Structure formats: C-alpha cells, structure tokens
Amino acid sequence: MNYTERLSNVAVLGAAGKMGSGILLLTALEMADLSLKPENKGKAFVINAIDVSREALVGLMRYIRVQALKAAEKKTVQLRAAYADRADLIDNEEIIRQYVDDVMLTIHPSVNLEVAYHATLIFEAIKEDPGLKVKLLSQLDRNNPNKPWYFTNTSSIPISELDEKAGLGGRIIGFHFYNPPAVQKLVEVIKSKHTLPEVEEFALQYAKSLRKVVVPSADFAGFIGNGHFMRDALHGIHEAEKLSKEVSLPEAIYMINKVSQDYLVRPMGIFQLIDYVGVDVCQYIMSVMNPYLKQEDLHSDFLDTLIKQGVFGGQYSDGSQKDGILKYEKGKPVAVYNPETKEYVKFSDFQASCDTKLGTLPAALKPWKTVAFSGKTEEMLNGIFAEIKAMDTLGARLTKAYAKRSKEIGLQLVSDHVAFAEKDVNTVLLTGFFHAYGPITNYLD
C-alpha cells in the first residue's frame, strides 16, 4: 500500500478537540491536494471525524470550512492549474469554492467509533489517559481487518506501552503535533520498541508533505517537549513558593512570571504558559510522567490546590484564554489568583512595588517579539544577557537561576538519551514553544 492508498481511508479520534481539529484539517487538505493529482483522478478519499459530541462536530465542520477557504485563497495559482481540465470553473472564486467543497466532501463526521473499523490510518487525539487510549485502540484493532496504522498525538505516554497493551504489533508511532497543529511547525516523532520501519517511513513522508519540522525523540514519558516544559514549570512554581516567604504569593507569582517572560525574553511567562496549556492538563501530564522517573518527583501541591478550588485555565473553543493562575482581559494577564482568599488580586495593587524589588531592567532589554523577529536575534540576546550577567538585582539573580535550571533540564534530556542531540532540545523549544533561543546556550554561563 503506497502513500496515497494509505491516506485514502483515515479516521481521527477526538476530531472536534483542540488537537484533533487541527489534525483533521491538515489531513483533509492533504487528501484534497492528492485527489487533484492526475494519477489520482477518480479515487475516493474519506476521513472519518469521530467525536463524542454532535454539537462539537457541527462546530468542527464550520471551522474546517473557514480554514479550507483561507488555504484555497493562498494557493489560487496552483489550484487553477490543478482544475485546468474543468471548463465549468472560470474565475478564481469558482475555483476556490470548488476546492473548499472537495475538502468538505472528504470529511464524514460521526459519534460512532465503528466508522473507523475500515480505516487504513487512524489518528488518535483523545484525552491524555493511558487506560482510555489502550481501550479504544484495542477495540479498533480487534474489529478492523485492515490492520491499520496508528498515529497517536500523546505528549507524555510512552508509545511502547500503548503498543504492547493494545496489541498493535508495531503498527503505531508517536506523532506529537504542537498546539495548534495547523499553525505550529513542530512535530515530535517517537518510535515504540517495535514500530515497523514502513510506519516510520510513512510518518516522515506525511510530515514532509505538511511542511513540518520533525524532531525525533526517544520513547520516554514526556518526550522532549513536556520533558523540558514540566520541569521548567516546576522550577517556576518552586521559585515563586520560595519568594513567597518574603512577599505574598500573588506578588511572588507576578515576579516569577515577569522574570520568565521579560527577563528571559520568552513569548509567555511560565504561569501564563501553564494557564495556556491548562492547570489540570499540566498536573495530569506530570502524573503520567512521574511513575517513569526514578530520581525525581514531578508533582506540585500548588497545582493540586488550584484544581481543588476549580482553577483550571485552558482555552475557550474560539481560542481565547480562560482565567487560571492569572486572570485575563483581552488576552492579557491583569491579576493573580490567591489560593488563600480564593480571589484574584489585581496587578495594579502591587505591580509598582514588585517591579521595584526586582530592580532596574537591563537597558538592552527588548520584548520577545522584537528580539525574535529582528533579524539580529543573536546580537540582541548577547547584549541583553551580558548586561544581566553583570547585574546583582533580584530580577537578575532570579533570571540567572532560571536560565541555569532550564539549561540543566535540556542537558539532562540529552544525558538520559531522551533527546538524541542538544540541537534537538533547542529545536523543540525554538519551534514548538516559539522561544527566541534554545535552553542549551552559553548566554549566562
């Protein structure tokens, strides 16, 4: 079965979710593009979009139509060539509309798992729950005579565990898209102990067709991305807890969030990033990873407390940020949650005094966006961190400690053979987390 044949009958589990919807979109666009090639004219392409909620599937179809239209508008020249044999399609508007229709016709929404029983390729993007994943994958494999290949989007569960417990015989690979899949360029590809060579070959071809940046990771819980992020998040939490002995916890959270964003030149502070992913999601990922870590305890009482108090973070269906550790207005943090009072404390109540405690900002400091897209990133970072290195303010000390720990985590991933090279760790943080630089650098050594 060649690439096109394998991709002609696909199912996506969790299709209406944050990750599943992006995977569905990318795959449907790839199918539509394949169907327009002369050698594939007349071939049927089907992608079953499976989710538990009919209402969510309705929203999914609206999302796909909007995104397919945007995709078509960006490639009208190619589409005009592809539809050259269609005399009924005259102007660009007609061609664009036809392409959108072709994309939508490949998608069959359903709440029934049984529609995947004849798929040749199955993407799994359901809840990060090992037991549930094994249960569904086992059921699918027992009932599917095609011996399908499975692409799991897990960000933390070892692939070999899913492979062995579901009895998939190596027909599975970790294909970890980053959020949102339609925008993010990074994909972590993780082989199980038994992943068949042809499955890996197809995965790399599919990633290439989607123009993704591929980073291989060893099959260890959390892989590279969460292996770094979860430890980095715990460092931020621990630093805030230590600092809360001198100031209130909301003030400490604000200060560490500022250090991890502004001083470290990152797109988000660590507490904002935890909110973005979801407080409950971060806690759950740590709980999945923890049993595999012999010399670490990936756990936070702080996150446990927040969840017990109903503070979850995450995003609404339109992508806007829910309140979590921080409260948001128009997408920007404006307050910090205080677990003791169960109320948010406005930045304006303490921001000036906290900024004074952190000390004068480095004169060379610029926002992440300016640095990352300046065309002079290396030069600007050298200037910023040379200045921080020479400073002895609280902000500078916290920054140097944070950068040191971030680098230690990256080097640990390499020494533990989770990452195959230092550049892979840096690529994941640069591409998947949009950092301006990788953690394994010498800026503050």
Backbone torsions as a table, in degrees:
resi	resn	phi	psi	omega
1	MET	NA	119.9	-178.2
2	ASN	-82.9	-176.8	-175.5
3	TYR	-57.6	-49.1	-177.3
4	THR	-64.7	-42.3	-179.7
5	GLU	-64.7	-41.7	179.7
6	ARG	-63.5	-32.6	-175.4
7	LEU	-93.3	8.5	-176.9
8	SER	-88.2	-17.2	-178.6
9	ASN	-138.7	95.7	-169.4
10	VAL	-121.5	152.2	171.6
11	ALA	-131.3	144.2	176.3
12	VAL	-122.0	116.9	177.4
13	LEU	-89.1	131.0	-175.2
14	GLY	78.7	35.8	-170.6
15	ALA	-65.5	-27.1	-176.6
16	ALA	-91.7	0.3	-179.9
17	GLY	-79.2	177.9	-177.5
18	LYS	-58.3	-44.9	-179.3
19	MET	-85.1	-42.3	-177.5
20	GLY	-60.3	-38.0	-178.4
21	SER	-64.3	-38.6	177.9
22	GLY	-69.4	-40.7	177.5
23	ILE	-62.6	-43.1	178.5
24	LEU	-61.0	-46.7	-179.6
25	LEU	-58.6	-51.4	-177.7
26	LEU	-60.5	-40.5	-177.8
27	THR	-72.3	-39.4	177.9
28	ALA	-64.1	-39.6	177.0
29	LEU	-64.9	-41.8	177.8
30	GLU	-62.8	-41.0	177.5
31	MET	-62.1	-45.6	-179.7
32	ALA	-61.5	-40.8	178.8
33	ASP	-65.2	-41.0	177.8
34	LEU	-63.6	-38.6	-177.5
35	SER	-65.8	-20.9	-178.5
36	LEU	-87.1	-9.7	177.9
37	LYS	-71.9	139.9	-176.4
38	PRO	-51.1	-40.7	-176.9
39	GLU	-70.8	-12.9	-178.2
40	ASN	-109.1	3.6	-179.0
41	LYS	-58.6	129.1	179.9
42	GLY	93.3	-12.0	179.3
43	LYS	-79.1	143.7	179.8
44	ALA	-90.9	138.0	175.6
45	PHE	-125.3	127.1	-176.7
46	VAL	-130.9	133.5	173.1
47	ILE	-129.7	114.8	-179.5
48	ASN	-86.0	118.0	179.2
49	ALA	-94.1	106.9	-171.9
50	ILE	-110.5	127.3	176.6
51	ASP	-152.0	164.7	-176.2
52	VAL	-82.5	-16.1	-174.3
53	SER	-113.5	120.5	176.2
54	ARG	-64.7	-39.6	-179.5
55	GLU	-62.5	-41.5	179.3
56	ALA	-65.2	-35.1	178.6
57	LEU	-67.2	-34.9	176.1
58	VAL	-63.4	-46.2	177.0
59	GLY	-62.2	-37.4	178.4
60	LEU	-59.4	-45.0	-177.5
61	MET	-64.9	-36.0	175.7
62	ARG	-63.6	-44.4	179.7
63	TYR	-60.3	-46.0	-178.4
64	ILE	-62.3	-42.0	-179.0
65	ARG	-62.6	-44.0	179.5
66	VAL	-62.8	-44.7	-177.4
67	GLN	-71.0	-35.8	177.8
68	ALA	-64.8	-37.1	177.3
69	LEU	-63.1	-44.6	178.6
70	LYS	-61.8	-41.7	179.8
71	ALA	-64.0	-41.0	-179.3
72	ALA	-65.1	-39.8	-178.4
73	GLU	-66.0	-24.5	-179.7
74	LYS	-83.3	-13.5	-176.3
75	LYS	-134.9	44.2	-178.6
76	THR	-64.9	-33.0	-179.9
77	VAL	-63.6	-46.6	178.5
78	GLN	-64.3	-39.9	-178.4
79	LEU	-67.7	-36.2	177.9
80	ARG	-61.4	-39.4	177.7
81	ALA	-68.5	-40.6	-178.1
82	ALA	-66.5	-33.4	-179.3
83	TYR	-98.8	21.6	-175.8
84	ALA	-59.1	-27.1	-178.6
85	ASP	-86.1	1.1	-179.4
86	ARG	-98.1	97.9	-178.6
87	ALA	-67.4	-20.2	-178.5
88	ASP	-81.1	-9.5	179.3
89	LEU	-104.1	107.5	-173.1
90	ILE	-99.6	-61.7	-175.1
91	ASP	-98.4	171.8	-177.0
92	ASN	-60.3	-37.2	-178.9
93	GLU	-60.9	-40.7	179.1
94	GLU	-68.0	-40.0	179.7
95	ILE	-65.4	-44.0	179.1
96	ILE	-62.1	-44.7	-179.7
97	ARG	-62.1	-39.8	-180.0
98	GLN	-64.8	-41.2	179.7
99	TYR	-63.6	-43.7	178.4
100	VAL	-60.1	-43.3	177.8
101	ASP	-61.3	-41.1	180.0
102	ASP	-62.9	-39.7	177.5
103	VAL	-63.9	-48.4	-175.9
104	MET	-65.7	-32.5	-178.7
105	LEU	-69.3	-20.4	178.4
106	THR	-76.0	-21.6	-170.3
107	ILE	-94.0	126.8	178.4
108	HIS	-119.8	97.7	-179.7
109	PRO	-72.1	142.3	-179.0
110	SER	-158.2	150.6	173.0
111	VAL	-101.0	5.5	-177.3
112	ASN	-105.6	122.3	179.5
113	LEU	-62.7	-26.8	-175.0
114	GLU	-59.8	-23.1	-178.8
115	VAL	-67.7	-13.6	178.3
116	ALA	-88.7	-0.2	-175.6
117	TYR	-69.2	-9.3	179.2
118	HIS	-121.2	7.2	180.0
119	ALA	-70.7	152.4	175.7
120	THR	-101.8	-15.9	178.0
121	LEU	-142.2	129.6	-176.9
122	ILE	-126.8	122.3	173.5
123	PHE	-93.8	129.4	179.5
124	GLU	-110.8	117.0	-179.0
125	ALA	-135.2	43.2	-178.7
126	ILE	-90.6	-174.6	-179.2
127	LYS	-52.4	144.8	-178.2
128	GLU	-75.5	68.3	-176.6
129	ASP	-128.7	107.9	-175.7
130	PRO	-54.4	-44.8	-178.2
131	GLY	-62.5	-43.0	-179.8
132	LEU	-67.1	-40.6	179.1
133	LYS	-62.5	-46.3	-179.7
134	VAL	-62.0	-42.8	-179.9
135	LYS	-59.2	-47.6	-177.8
136	LEU	-71.3	-41.9	179.6
137	LEU	-64.1	-39.0	178.0
138	SER	-63.4	-46.2	179.9
139	GLN	-60.2	-44.9	179.7
140	LEU	-61.6	-44.4	-175.0
141	ASP	-70.0	-32.7	177.5
142	ARG	-66.0	-30.6	-172.2
143	ASN	-106.2	-0.5	-178.1
144	ASN	-108.3	111.6	-177.2
145	PRO	-73.3	-10.3	-176.0
146	ASN	-82.9	-2.6	-175.8
147	LYS	49.2	62.8	-173.4
148	PRO	-66.6	163.8	172.2
149	TRP	-96.6	145.7	-176.0
150	TYR	-118.7	127.7	174.0
151	PHE	-110.6	109.8	-179.9
152	THR	-98.5	136.2	-179.0
153	ASN	-93.3	16.0	179.6
154	THR	-55.2	141.2	178.8
155	SER	-105.2	2.3	-175.0
156	SER	-148.6	-25.0	-173.2
157	ILE	-83.7	128.0	177.8
158	PRO	-55.1	134.0	-177.3
159	ILE	-67.3	-36.7	-179.9
160	SER	-61.3	-34.4	178.6
161	GLU	-64.3	-45.7	178.1
162	LEU	-64.6	-42.5	-179.2
163	ASP	-59.4	-51.0	-174.6
164	GLU	-72.5	-43.7	-177.4
165	LYS	-70.2	-30.9	179.2
166	ALA	-91.6	-5.7	177.9
167	GLY	64.7	48.2	-173.5
168	LEU	-94.2	-5.3	173.6
169	GLY	59.8	34.7	176.7
170	GLY	84.0	5.6	-179.6
171	ARG	-90.4	38.4	-179.1
172	ILE	-141.9	148.4	176.2
173	ILE	-146.4	146.9	173.9
174	GLY	-79.2	123.6	179.3
175	PHE	-129.4	83.8	-170.1
176	HIS	-89.5	97.2	172.2
177	PHE	-69.9	152.8	172.3
178	TYR	-101.5	155.6	-171.9
179	ASN	-88.2	130.0	-5.6
180	PRO	-86.3	140.0	-174.2
181	PRO	-56.7	-33.4	-177.4
182	ALA	-71.6	-19.7	-177.6
183	VAL	-107.0	-44.8	-175.8
184	GLN	-65.6	133.8	-178.1
185	LYS	-84.8	-20.6	-171.5
186	LEU	-85.1	140.7	168.5
187	VAL	-135.9	126.9	171.1
188	GLU	-89.9	127.1	178.7
189	VAL	-110.0	124.5	-174.3
190	ILE	-128.2	118.9	176.7
191	LYS	-86.4	144.2	169.7
192	SER	-80.9	178.1	177.3
193	LYS	-60.1	-25.8	-171.2
194	HIS	-119.4	6.8	-177.4
195	THR	-53.5	128.0	-178.7
196	LEU	-67.8	141.8	-179.1
197	PRO	-56.3	-36.8	-178.1
198	GLU	-69.3	-27.6	176.5
199	VAL	-69.6	-44.1	177.8
200	GLU	-63.7	-42.2	179.9
201	GLU	-59.7	-43.5	178.3
202	PHE	-64.9	-42.7	-179.1
203	ALA	-57.8	-42.8	-179.4
204	LEU	-69.5	-35.8	177.6
205	GLN	-67.7	-41.3	178.1
206	TYR	-63.1	-44.7	179.2
207	ALA	-62.0	-40.4	178.6
208	LYS	-64.0	-41.1	179.0
209	SER	-63.7	-32.4	178.7
210	LEU	-85.1	-0.4	-178.7
211	ARG	59.6	42.4	179.0
212	LYS	-92.9	153.3	171.4
213	VAL	-89.7	119.7	-176.0
214	VAL	-99.9	128.7	171.9
215	VAL	-122.3	121.3	177.1
216	PRO	-77.7	143.9	175.5
217	SER	-130.3	148.1	172.9
218	ALA	-68.7	157.9	-175.7
219	ASP	-83.7	72.8	177.6
220	PHE	-129.7	139.4	-173.4
221	ALA	-45.3	126.8	179.8
222	GLY	92.9	-23.0	-179.9
223	PHE	54.2	-149.2	-177.2
224	ILE	-83.3	-48.8	-173.3
225	GLY	-59.0	-59.4	179.4
226	ASN	-74.9	-24.3	175.0
227	GLY	-58.9	-37.9	177.1
228	HIS	-83.8	-49.1	-173.1
229	PHE	-60.3	-45.2	-177.1
230	MET	-63.9	-40.2	178.7
231	ARG	-71.1	-37.7	177.9
232	ASP	-63.7	-40.8	178.3
233	ALA	-64.8	-43.3	178.6
234	LEU	-62.3	-36.8	177.0
235	HIS	-61.9	-44.6	179.3
236	GLY	-61.8	-42.2	178.5
237	ILE	-63.5	-46.3	-179.4
238	HIS	-63.7	-39.1	178.5
239	GLU	-64.1	-40.2	178.0
240	ALA	-66.2	-39.7	179.2
241	GLU	-64.6	-40.1	177.2
242	LYS	-65.3	-42.3	-178.2
243	LEU	-68.2	-25.1	-178.2
244	SER	-69.9	-5.4	174.1
245	LYS	-77.2	-17.9	-178.8
246	GLU	-108.0	-28.6	178.4
247	VAL	-134.2	175.2	178.0
248	SER	-68.2	158.7	-179.9
249	LEU	-60.3	-44.6	176.8
250	PRO	-57.8	-39.4	178.1
251	GLU	-65.2	-41.5	-179.6
252	ALA	-63.8	-41.6	178.8
253	ILE	-63.1	-44.2	178.3
254	TYR	-58.3	-45.2	-175.8
255	MET	-67.4	-42.6	179.2
256	ILE	-69.8	-35.4	177.1
257	ASN	-64.0	-39.7	179.5
258	LYS	-67.3	-43.3	179.1
259	VAL	-61.7	-46.7	-175.9
260	SER	-72.4	-14.9	175.5
261	GLN	-102.6	-65.6	-172.7
262	ASP	-69.7	-55.1	-176.7
263	TYR	-65.6	-38.5	-178.5
264	LEU	-87.7	-0.3	176.8
265	VAL	56.2	57.6	177.2
266	ARG	-114.9	158.0	-179.2
267	PRO	-67.7	-27.2	178.5
268	MET	-139.9	149.7	169.1
269	GLY	-71.8	161.4	-173.2
270	ILE	-63.3	-35.5	-179.5
271	PHE	-74.9	-31.3	173.8
272	GLN	-67.6	-37.4	178.6
273	LEU	-67.8	-39.3	176.1
274	ILE	-60.4	-43.6	177.0
275	ASP	-60.7	-42.9	-177.7
276	TYR	-59.8	-46.5	178.8
277	VAL	-72.1	-37.3	-177.0
278	GLY	118.0	125.4	178.8
279	VAL	-58.6	-45.0	-179.3
280	ASP	-67.6	-35.6	179.2
281	VAL	-66.5	-43.8	178.8
282	CYS	-61.5	-44.7	179.3
283	GLN	-60.7	-42.0	-177.6
284	TYR	-68.1	-41.8	178.9
285	ILE	-60.5	-42.1	176.9
286	MET	-60.0	-39.9	-178.9
287	SER	-68.3	-30.8	177.1
288	VAL	-72.5	-41.1	-177.5
289	MET	-73.8	-35.1	-168.2
290	ASN	-55.5	-41.9	-178.6
291	PRO	-61.1	-19.6	-177.6
292	TYR	-92.9	-3.5	-176.6
293	LEU	-104.6	112.9	-173.4
294	LYS	-81.5	-29.3	-173.5
295	GLN	-116.5	14.5	-179.4
296	GLU	-135.2	159.2	172.4
297	ASP	-125.5	98.1	-178.8
298	LEU	-86.0	81.8	-177.1
299	HIS	-153.4	147.6	179.6
300	SER	-135.7	118.0	174.5
301	ASP	-62.6	-32.3	179.1
302	PHE	-59.9	-46.8	178.7
303	LEU	-65.1	-38.6	177.4
304	ASP	-58.3	-44.3	-179.2
305	THR	-63.0	-44.7	-179.9
306	LEU	-59.6	-44.0	-177.8
307	ILE	-66.3	-40.7	177.3
308	LYS	-61.1	-29.1	-179.2
309	GLN	-92.9	6.2	175.6
310	GLY	80.8	22.7	178.9
311	VAL	-100.5	108.4	-171.4
312	PHE	-117.4	-27.1	-174.6
313	GLY	67.4	-146.5	-176.6
314	GLY	86.4	-167.5	-174.8
315	GLN	-130.2	152.6	171.8
316	TYR	-76.8	168.9	-177.0
317	SER	-60.6	-25.5	178.8
318	ASP	-86.1	3.5	177.6
319	GLY	92.0	-5.9	179.3
320	SER	-74.3	155.2	-172.7
321	GLN	-83.2	131.9	172.7
322	LYS	-83.0	155.5	174.8
323	ASP	-66.3	141.7	178.8
324	GLY	-143.1	-121.3	174.0
325	ILE	-62.2	-35.1	176.3
326	LEU	-110.9	152.8	174.6
327	LYS	-100.0	142.6	-172.9
328	TYR	-121.1	142.4	171.6
329	GLU	-132.7	121.5	-176.4
330	LYS	54.7	37.9	176.1
331	GLY	82.3	-3.0	-178.0
332	LYS	-111.6	140.5	179.4
333	PRO	-68.9	136.5	-178.1
334	VAL	-131.0	-9.1	-177.7
335	ALA	-157.0	164.7	179.9
336	VAL	-121.6	138.3	178.5
337	TYR	-77.0	135.1	176.9
338	ASN	-109.6	108.5	-178.2
339	PRO	-60.9	-25.7	-178.5
340	GLU	-71.7	-40.9	-179.6
341	THR	-99.0	-11.9	-176.8
342	LYS	59.0	36.1	178.6
343	GLU	-137.1	159.1	176.4
344	TYR	-87.8	139.4	177.1
345	VAL	-108.4	124.8	-176.9
346	LYS	-66.5	140.5	175.5
347	PHE	-53.3	-39.3	-174.4
348	SER	-61.2	-18.8	-179.8
349	ASP	-75.4	-21.1	-174.3
350	PHE	-143.7	-4.2	-171.7
351	GLN	-56.6	-46.7	-176.7
352	ALA	-61.7	-45.0	-178.9
353	SER	-68.0	-36.8	178.7
354	CYS	-66.7	-42.4	179.4
355	ASP	-63.5	-35.6	177.5
356	THR	-65.6	-41.2	179.2
357	LYS	-64.4	-38.4	179.4
358	LEU	-66.9	-30.7	177.4
359	GLY	100.4	176.8	-178.1
360	THR	-63.1	135.0	177.1
361	LEU	-70.3	147.8	175.5
362	PRO	-57.6	136.9	-178.2
363	ALA	-61.4	-31.0	-176.9
364	ALA	-82.1	-7.8	-173.3
365	LEU	-64.4	134.1	176.1
366	LYS	-132.9	155.8	178.5
367	PRO	-60.6	154.1	-179.2
368	TRP	-50.4	-47.6	-175.6
369	LYS	-61.0	-41.6	178.8
370	THR	-62.5	-44.4	-177.9
371	VAL	-69.5	-47.4	-174.0
372	ALA	-65.2	-30.8	-175.1
373	PHE	-116.1	22.7	-176.2
374	SER	-81.1	-22.9	-171.1
375	GLY	82.3	-5.3	178.0
376	LYS	-129.4	37.8	-173.0
377	THR	-56.1	-49.3	-177.0
378	GLU	-61.2	-45.6	-179.3
379	GLU	-62.7	-42.9	-178.9
380	MET	-67.8	-41.8	179.5
381	LEU	-64.1	-40.8	177.7
382	ASN	-59.4	-41.3	179.8
383	GLY	-67.2	-44.4	-179.3
384	ILE	-62.3	-50.5	-173.0
385	PHE	-77.6	-25.2	173.7
386	ALA	-64.3	-38.3	179.2
387	GLU	-69.9	-43.7	179.0
388	ILE	-62.6	-40.1	-178.3
389	LYS	-58.9	-32.8	-177.2
390	ALA	-88.1	-6.8	-176.8
391	MET	-91.1	156.1	177.5
392	ASP	-128.7	29.7	175.3
393	THR	-78.2	166.7	176.9
394	LEU	-60.2	-43.3	179.5
395	GLY	-59.5	-42.8	-179.8
396	ALA	-67.5	-40.8	179.6
397	ARG	-64.2	-43.0	178.3
398	LEU	-64.2	-38.2	179.5
399	THR	-64.1	-46.2	-179.0
400	LYS	-64.6	-39.1	177.7
401	ALA	-66.2	-39.5	-178.9
402	TYR	-67.0	-45.5	-179.8
403	ALA	-64.1	-38.6	178.6
404	LYS	-62.5	-45.0	-179.9
405	ARG	-66.3	-40.0	179.1
406	SER	-60.7	-41.7	178.0
407	LYS	-67.0	-42.2	178.2
408	GLU	-57.3	-42.4	179.8
409	ILE	-62.0	-45.3	179.4
410	GLY	-61.0	-45.3	179.6
411	LEU	-66.4	-33.8	177.1
412	GLN	-64.3	-39.3	178.5
413	LEU	-62.0	-34.7	178.1
414	VAL	-75.0	-46.1	-178.2
415	SER	-66.2	-29.1	176.7
416	ASP	-83.6	0.2	178.2
417	HIS	64.4	28.0	170.8
418	VAL	-80.1	-46.0	171.8
419	ALA	-97.8	143.1	-177.7
420	PHE	-84.0	-16.6	179.6
421	ALA	-159.6	157.0	178.6
422	GLU	-59.5	-37.4	-178.8
423	LYS	-63.3	-28.4	178.6
424	ASP	-68.4	-39.8	176.2
425	VAL	-62.3	-47.6	-179.4
426	ASN	-62.5	-40.0	180.0
427	THR	-62.9	-41.5	179.5
428	VAL	-61.9	-44.5	-179.1
429	LEU	-73.1	-34.8	178.0
430	LEU	-70.2	-45.5	-172.5
431	THR	-91.6	-44.4	-176.3
432	GLY	-81.3	-28.3	-178.6
433	PHE	-113.1	0.6	177.5
434	PHE	61.4	26.3	176.8
435	HIS	-67.7	155.9	179.6
436	ALA	-81.2	-12.7	-179.5
437	TYR	-158.1	157.4	178.6
438	GLY	-80.5	162.3	-178.5
439	PRO	-71.2	-26.1	-177.9
440	ILE	-92.3	81.4	-179.5
441	THR	-136.2	176.3	-178.1
442	ASN	-117.4	20.6	-175.4
443	TYR	-59.3	-38.4	-174.4
444	LEU	-115.4	17.1	178.7
445	ASP	-74.5	NA	NA
